[in-house]
């Protein structure tokens, strides 16, 4: 630490630590993405089934 306070490098490291602590884990992001895609597929199927329409190819 410098006499005048924190150095630029120390501030950068602290900010990186704070920001990275709020980011979700990669496994969580991938799991959510897969869930969302399955949900969209089911929703699309139900939408067309309810209207007795053929889904687009």
Rosetta blueprint (number, residue, H / E / L):
1 X L
2 X E
3 X L
4 X L
5 X E
6 X L
7 X L
8 X H
9 X H
10 X H
11 X H
12 X H
13 X H
14 X H
15 X H
16 X H
17 X H
18 X H
19 X H
20 X H
21 X H
22 X H
23 X L
24 X L
25 X L
26 X H
27 X H
28 X H
29 X H
30 X H
31 X H
32 X H
33 X H
34 X H
35 X H
36 X H
37 X H
38 X H
39 X H
40 X H
41 X H
42 X H
43 X H
44 X H
45 X H
46 X H
47 X H
48 X H
49 X H
50 X H
51 X L
52 X L
53 X L
54 X L
55 X L
56 X L
57 X L
